Amino acid sequence: MVSSHSISPYRVFFYYPNIIGYLRIILVMICYYLAKSNWQISSIFYTVAFAGDLMDGYVARKYNQSSSFGAALDMITDRCSTSGILFVLSNLYTDYYFYFLSLMFLDILSHWLHIQSVANKGHHKSAGSLKGRNRLIRLFYSSYPFFGYCNVFTEFFYIGLYLMHFNKALSIFGLFQVNLKIFTFYICLPACLCKQAVNV
C-alpha cells in the first residue's frame, strides 16, 4: 500500500481502481432506476458493475495503487450494491420480502463485525487476522477458489432471481438458451447458502 504521507489525497481520488469504483456506483444507480422499467439494461449494468468489483483489486495491485480510501470505497460499494439488488428483489417477490431484507441486514452486519474484529490485526484476509477464527471463515478468506465461488455465484443467484421475474430463459447472443431456473437454483443457490453460512 502506498504511504499516505507521500501521496496527495487528491491524487488518491483519481487512482485507477477508485475510478472503477466511481463507475460502479453510477452503473448500479442506473440499474436501480431502470429495475422495473427495463430489465435487460438494468441486469446488464448490474453485471458490468459487478465485473468492476473483480477488476479493481487487480488494477490496484498492478499499478501499486492500493489505498485505505480505495479499500473503504470498494467495501461500501459492494455492500450498497448487494443491498440494492436485495431491495429490488424484495419488491418483485413481495411474499419473500422479509427474507431478502434479512439477507441485506446479515450481509452488512457480518462484514462490519468481521472488519471490526480484525481491525488491529492487519488486512482482514491475512493469515494473522484469521488466526483463531472458525474453520469456515478461515476457508472462505484463505481459499481463493472457494471465496470466488461463494461471492460470484451468490451475486449470480440474485441476478438470476431478478431475470426470472421477467423471463424463464435467457438467450446468450442468440446462440443458445440458458434455463434460468436450473442455473439459479442448482448452480448458484449452493454458493449463496455457503456465503450465508460464512456470514452467520
Phi, psi and omega in degrees: 000134181292137181297132180289343181281339185256353183241134177295136177304326181293328177291322180300323180303333185251018171300146182304313180296330178287326175297320175301319179299317179297319179295323177299318180298316179298315182297316182289328177295318176295320178304311181293324179296324183264003191306324182260343185257335181211085186293331180295306181294319181301313182293324178295314181297319179294319180295319178295319178298320178294321177299327177298327178294329178284339184267327192296323178295318178298315180296320180298318180288319182298319184256012180052050183238034173287143179204158177297321178298316180296320179296318179293317179300316181297313182295316181294319179297318177302310184294319180292321179297311180296318178299321181296314182290328176293323177294319177300314180297324179295334177275333179277322179248075189296333179293340184244018186302323181299320182291321178293319178292327176293320176296322177299311180298316182296319181298313181293312184295316184295319179292319179297316180296320180295315180298317180293324184289339180245016186303326182258014184243007181103199182298143186292351178253359183287156181298324181294320181286337182271351182299129179089352177282166181292161189300322182293319178294319178298318179296317183300314185271343182260339180256104184299319178300317179292317177301313181294317180300312182297313184288312184294313185280343169293316177296320177295329176297314179295318178297319179298317177299319179298312181295322181297336178294333184253334185204149181267345180222154181236125178272127179262101179054026179072007184268320179204161183257138175254124174286108187295327180295314179295313181299315186289313189268332183263333181256316187269324183302317178303322178295318180296320179295320176298317180297319180291327176297319176296317181298322180289000000 
